[in-house]
Amino acid sequence: MSFRASFRGIFVALFMAVPFALQAAEPLDRIAAIANDEIITMSEVRAKVDQTQRQLPPDAPKMSRAQMEEKVLDRLILERLLLQRARSSGLRVDDVTLDRAVQRIAEQNKLPMAKFREVIEKQEGVPWQRFREDIRTEILISRLREREVDSRIVVSDAEIDAALASPEAQASGKEYQIAHIFIRAPEGANAESWMRLSSRASEVQRLLRQGDDFGKLAAAFSDAPDGMQGGVMAWQTVQRMPTVYAEEVVRLKPGQISNVLRSPAGLHVIKLVAVNDAASAKPLNVTQTQTRHILLRASEVLNDDDARRRLGDLRKRILAGARFEDIARTTPGDASAARGGDLGWLSPGDTVPEFERAMNALKPGEISEPIQSPFGWHLIQVMARRDVDMSGERRRLEMRQSLRERKSDEAYEAWLRQVRDEAFVDVRRSEP
């Protein structure tokens, strides 16, 4: 018996076991979708739609309730699939990490915690526990992305050399603001599927070129996460953009609509909103950090919890007076152990995101709590910081970061499509 058939049989049996009078008095919440072995209900979809509507800016494109429910359901399905992946790979976010993240958000909004909670619950209309769980989910998915995608991105010196010699590099002193509409292609799409997508994209392009509102069409047609906000992307250089956009945007003038563009992920239509020529006046100084660390790698005999506890004990010893470098030499996590954990002077982008975030949060002399990266568990100590004139190296540094971000975004989109297409998904939202 197939999973779908067996699940439906169990659900029908449970429903029929409920007395008819009770069914009439308390109707069951309708199923919106099934993602592998988890149910997403219509009440979840409606609650998330209500929350999304409250958070949209006043000038956001208007869309029907049905359109918004469809987009929100698609996001909930993907979110549920990613959380399942995270759990199966052993990732988790403990309450201490969550508390720190919520505290940072409150500080960024320049509010004390009590006032911040009041704003979330009364002005935003989101229960505090749900808000906290939403933040936990964001952190967990971010860690999953870093493990499955970002940590595997490599940018070689040869790639940087080629990029610096390309025509795109001539526009590197400019930043572009673009709006986009993305129509996702299913994994393994055949010629017929691509023809249907092409017809849809061509109709979108025709409506845009005859003057229809880009934001409204993005809200109605785009499969990108920013579709409901009108599809407008942040200012960026051509090196940072997806390759398919970079090759087209340099040919456009502000206000122009592109041809239909094809990538492995689907079809795209973009609009060049504006160009900023002042981006070339960026500061030349880069802050470097002199750093050392102690690394423990999880293994069959040392799990994540044990590694974190052991590093916590080592941190207490160092704070009590033990020498960081002596302990690092007796903890052979990587080649730096022989140097007392010394990693030298690190520039932005030299390390994986988790390590860099923790390092940047430290003051000189401070030692981090145990933090996890794709390489294992670390204690980090910042020795010093300095501003360096990188005028001779700046272009290579910026190019490396831009290429890394571009490759990461493209790889993540392809990986998301793979996750969705490998899963069992049964959408029932339109059922009565």
C-alpha positions, 0 to 999 in steps of 0.5 A: 500500500502506498504512503498516500493511500495508507495515510488517507485510510488512517485519516478516514478511519479516525474521522468516522470514529468521531460521533456525528453530532460531535463532527457537526458541532466541532468540525475538524480543521481542513488539511491544506497540504501534506509534506512528507509525514507532516500535515499543514492545516488551513488554520496555520495558513490563515494565521500566517497570511494574517501575520504576513499582511500585518508585516507588509509595508503600506505600499506593497502590491495588493493581491487577493486572499486566495493568491496570498494563501497559495504563496504562503502555503508554498513557503510553509511546505518548503519550511516544513521540509527544511526543518525535517532535513535539519532535524534528521541531520542533528541540527538544533537551536537551544534556548540560550542561543535563541535568547541571544538572538531575540536580545540582538533583535531587540537591541537592533530595534533600540527597545528594552526586552519588555517593550519589544515583547509588547510591540510584538504581541500588541502592535504586530499581533504575534504571540510571543512564543510563536515569535520566538519559535519563528526566530528559532526556525530562521536560525535553524534553516540558516544553519542548514543552509550553511552546512549543506550549501555555503560551506561547500562553496569554493572560489579559486584564484583562477575564477577571480582572475577571469572575473576581473578580466571580464566585461562585467568587471568594467561595471564594478564601480556601479551598483544596480537596483533591479526588480525581478519576477521568477517562475520556478521550473520543477526538477527534471522539467521536460520540453512541454513543461518549459513551453508552458513556463515560457508562455507564462513568462512571455505574457508577464513580459508583454504586460510589463512592456505595455505598462502594467504595474511591476509590483502587482505582477510580481505579487501575482506571478513570482515564485521568489520569496520577495514576490509579495513585496513587489520583487525589488532587490537590494542594491548590488554590483553585477558580480553579486547578482545571479549570473543570468541577471548580470549578463542582461542588466548591463544592457538595460537602461533604467525603466527597461524590461529584459527579455525572458531569461532562462536559468536551470532554476526557471525563467526570469523577467527583470526591470532595471530600476536605477543605477548608482555610479557613486559606489566606486567611492567606497572606503579602501580600509578593511578591518582585519582580525588577529585570531586564534582558536581551539577546535574539536571535531565531533566523531563517533567517540565524541558527539556534539554535546560532549565537544561543546561541554569539553570546550566549555571546561577548557574555557573555564581553565583559560579564564582561571589563568591557563594559557590559551596557546598551551591548551590549543597545542594539546588539542589537535583539531587542525594544523593551527594547533601546532602554532597555539591555535594562531590563525593569523590576520583574517580579512572579511570572507576568509572564514565560514559565516558562523566563525566570522559572526562569532569572531566579529562579536568579540572584543580584543582579549575576549574568548567566545563560548563554544560555537559550531561551524561545519568544521566542528566546535571552536573556542575563539579568542580575538587578539587584536584588530587593525584597519589595513589599506587594501587599495591594491587588494580591494578589487580581488577581495570584493570580487571573491566575496561577490563570486562567493555570494553569487555561487552560494545563492545559485547553489541554494536555489538549486538545492531548495528545488531538489529538496522540494522535488524529492519530497512527498507533497500533497497540496489540498488547499483547493478541496472543499 
